[in-house]
Amino acid sequence: MAVENPFDQKRGYQFGIEIEGEIDSGSSTGSVSSILPALNDAFSDAASVGLILKMNSPGGSPVQAGIINDEIRRDRKLHPK
């Protein structure tokens, strides 16, 4: 059975970011310091046509979540595709 290549030069690909655990400054995957660089990579990659956030989190810091939300909105304005 043939498997399609997920990367298509004409259509691009979807960038995925996986976040496990609490959204908190002390989290290894759920902190602003780990998520913002990944978001910036996703939005600045010319071949990326979409972003998938896979989150398994019980919640956490509203401040950290707000910063992440603000960055997503800012990046969408800077990179409208």
C-alpha positions in Angstrom: 0.0 0.0 0.0 1.5 3.4 -1.0 1.6 6.2 1.5 1.3 9.7 0.3 4.0 12.1 1.2 2.6 14.6 3.8 4.7 17.4 2.3 3.5 18.7 -1.0 5.5 21.6 -2.6 2.3 23.1 -4.0 0.1 22.9 -0.9 2.7 22.9 1.9 2.1 21.1 5.2 0.5 21.7 8.7 2.9 22.5 11.5 2.0 20.6 14.7 2.8 21.6 18.3 2.1 19.1 21.1 1.6 20.4 24.7 1.3 18.0 27.6 0.6 19.0 31.2 -0.2 22.2 32.9 0.2 25.6 31.2 2.7 27.0 33.7 6.1 28.7 33.8 7.6 25.6 35.4 6.3 23.2 32.7 8.7 21.6 30.2 6.2 21.7 27.3 3.5 24.1 28.6 5.5 27.2 29.3 5.8 30.4 27.3 9.5 29.8 27.0 8.9 26.5 25.2 5.7 27.3 23.2 6.6 30.8 21.8 9.7 29.6 19.8 7.6 26.8 18.3 4.8 29.2 17.4 7.3 31.6 15.8 8.8 28.7 13.8 5.4 27.5 12.6 4.3 30.9 11.4 7.6 32.0 9.8 8.0 28.7 7.9 6.9 29.6 4.3 5.9 26.0 3.6 3.6 25.8 6.6 -0.1 26.3 5.6 -1.6 25.6 9.0 -1.0 25.1 12.7 -2.3 22.3 14.8 -2.1 22.6 18.6 -2.5 19.2 20.3 -3.0 20.0 24.0 -3.6 17.6 26.9 -3.7 20.1 29.8 -5.7 20.4 33.0 -5.3 24.1 32.8 -2.8 26.3 34.6 -1.7 29.8 34.7 -4.1 32.4 33.1 -1.1 34.7 32.6 0.9 32.1 30.6 -2.2 31.1 28.6 -2.9 34.8 27.8 0.6 35.4 26.6 0.4 32.3 24.3 -3.0 33.5 23.0 -1.7 37.0 22.3 1.3 35.5 20.4 -0.9 33.4 18.2 -3.1 36.4 17.4 0.0 38.6 16.7 1.6 35.9 14.5 -1.7 35.5 12.5 -1.6 39.2 11.7 2.1 39.1 10.7 1.7 36.0 8.6 -1.7 36.0 6.9 -1.9 33.0 4.6 
